[in-house]
Structure formats: C-alpha cells, structure tokens
Amino acid sequence: MQKKIDQVKTLLDALPYIKQYRNEIFVVKYGGSAQINPDLKEKFAQDILLMYLVGIRPVIVHGGGNKISALLDKLQLGSTFVDGLRVTDEHVMEVVEMVLSGNINKEITTLINHHGAKALGISGKDAGFIKAKPINAQKYGLVGKITHIDASVVQNLIAEKFIPVIAPIGADEEASHPGYNINADLAASRIAASIGAKKIIFMTDIPGVLDQEGTLLDTLTNHQISTLKQDGTIHGGMIPKVDACMEAVEGGVEKAHIIDGRVEHALLLEVFTNDGVGTVIRQ
C-alpha cells in the first residue's frame, strides 16, 4: 500500500507543473546518446507522449551528425570540418538531406506515433518554413544561417494536435537550389523564439554547464554566461549550446535548459520535478 501512496504523491508533486504548462509550447532539441541508444529512444518517446497527453505542446528539432558522417564514409565522400562546421558541397548536402529529412526524421516520427501520439515530420523546405543563406560560401559551402521562419507552418500543425518533428534544412530563394545544412542547436533556438515557445530544452551528453571544479551550475543568466566564456569556464562544444540558449531567451523564450539525455526520463525530471536536472538559462 505504501508503494501505491508514494506513486500518488509523485503524481501530486507534478500537478502544479501540469497546470502551469498546459497549452504551452516546448521545443526539444533531440540529440546525443538519447538519439542513438535504443533504450533511451524509447524513454524519450514515452516522455514526449506524457507531455503531449497532459496538454504540453512539444516541438522536436533533431540533428544527426554521426549518421551523416557514417554514410559519407560508406560512400567514400568523407567529411571536412572547419570551426566545428561540416563543410558542405552539393554531394555532401545530398547525403545530409537524405539522412536528416529521410532516415532520422522518419525514425523519430514512427517511434512517437507507435507510442500513441501524432507526430509529423517536416524539414525547413516544406511549405517554405525555413529560408536561409550561406554563412560563408567559400569557407563552409552550403552551411546556412536562417533568414526567415514562417511560424504559421508549425503553429498550424500544433493547432491540429500534431507533434512537429523538424529536420534543420533550409531552403534558398531559388527553387533549383539544393538547400542549406543548418546547425540544429541554432535552428531550434530560432524556431522556439519564432513560435512563442515557453521553454527550449537541449538534450546533450553532459550534465549541463559545469564550473572549473566540475560542479553543475544549475542556473545562469546571460551576463553570467558572458563572464564564464571570458574566463574559459565555458569553452569548446559548450559555446554553441549556450549561444543557442541565449539567442532563444533574448528572442522571448522564458527559459532554456541544457540537460543530460543519458539520464532515463531526463525530460520528465526537468519539466515535472522541483529541482529539475541540468542547467537553466533565463533573462
């Protein structure tokens, strides 16, 4: 009996958050081990389903760098990275789109649909959703930065009770253009701001932002992040993550979270518990 009472207490602890977040949009950047490990994939789909059933409106933006690299190697095309960005010519772009819009996007939508929600996969090319231009064509090729987002595309899907699953590929103004490979973190932050999301959650393979002693920093402001970047505490691959968080918050998103996707049910722990997990960034 005590076990059953404890289960009810857990549900009651979540009740204030269910009431607070009902009908709010949450953007989830899905990546890392949670996107690769079969068991964590199932846990992720369960988390999304529960959020969906209690009235939260999830929007998923995904990457897929490992699968892109594996297919490029298999096709003997190889990859070159400059400043952490994959140099993308037309042949590489064809593979990027094949993996992101095809393989990975449909895998995620199928998994979520199997668990009982209504997921629908799109890329930035669909309905002119994301327009982009090159960051630096000579240096990076078809790596793009977003110039325009048509928020109504996602908002209409949400209104029809779909969970949008978005591949971060941008369209050019010219119809014959092969499109642009866009950093998934930055795409997620821009999408979150444009559609009026309450939260954006980045799933990673680290506990969150750590100080120089390796202790988790559970709350940060933009000003604190700037200081931590200057003294080298935030460095390397964490820089684009926190930059994406800051861009989202500056764009009107209330909170941005960096959480450890290797932890089972990390999304539910962040959204429905008092302490949460990872690092939260706010104005």
Residue, then its C-alpha position, 0 to 999 in steps of 0.5 A: m500500500q505504501k508503494k501505491i501512496d508514494q506513486v500518488k504523491t509523485l503524481l501530486d508533486a507534478l500537478p502544479y507543473i501540469k497546470q502551469y504548462r498546459n497549452e504551452i509550447f516546448v521545443v526539444k532539441y533531440g540529440g546525443s546518446a538519447q538519439i542513438n541508444p535504443d533504450l533511451k529512444e524509447k524513454f524519450a518517446q514515452d516522455i514526449l507522449l506524457m507531455y503531449l497527453v497532459g496538454i504540453r505542446p512539444v516541438i522536436v528539432h533533431g540533428g544527426g551528425n554521426k549518421i551523416s558522417a557514417l554514410l559519407d564514409k560508406l560512400q567514400l565522400g568523407s567529411t571536412f570540418v572547419d570551426g566545428l562546421r561540416v563543410t558542405d558541397e552539393h554531394v555532401m548536402e545530398v547525403v545530409e538531406m537524405v539522412l536528416s529529412g529521410n532516415i532520422n526524421k522518419e525514425i523519430t516520427t514512427l517511434i512517437n506515433h507507435h507510442g500513441a501520439k501524432a507526430l509529423g515530420i517536416s524539414g525547413k523546405d516544406a511549405g517554405f518554413i525555413k529560408a536561409k543563406p550561406i554563412n560563408a560560401q567559400k569557407y563552409g559551402l552550403v552551411g546556412k544561417i536562417t533568414h526567415i521562419d514562417a511560424s504559421v507552418v508549425q503553429n498550424l500543425i500544433a493547432e491540429k494536435f500534431i507533434p512537429v518533428i523538424a529536420p534543420i534544412g533550409a531552403d534558398e530563394e531559388a527553387s533549383h537550389p539544393g538547400y542549406n545544412i543548418n546547425a540544429d542547436l541554432a535552428a531550434s533556438r530560432i524556431a522556439a523564439s519564432i513560435g512563442a515557445k515557453k521553454i527550449i530544452f537541449m538534450t546533450d551528453i553532459p550534465g549541463v554547464l559545469d564550473q572549473e571544479g566540475t560542479l553543475l551550475d544549475t542556473l545562469t543568466n546571460h551576463q553570467i554566461s558572458t563572464l564564464k566564456q571570458d574566463g574559459t569556464i565555458h569553452g569548446g562544444m559548450i559555446p554553441k549550446v549556450d549561444a543557442c540558449m541565449e539567442a532563444v531567451e533574448g528572442g522571448v523564450e522564458k527559459a532554456h535548459i541544457i540537460d543530460g539525455r543519458v539520464e532515463h526520463a531526463l525530460l520528465l525530471e526537468v519539466f515535472t520535478n522541483d529541482g529539475v536536472g541540468t542547467v537553466i538559462r533565463q533573462 
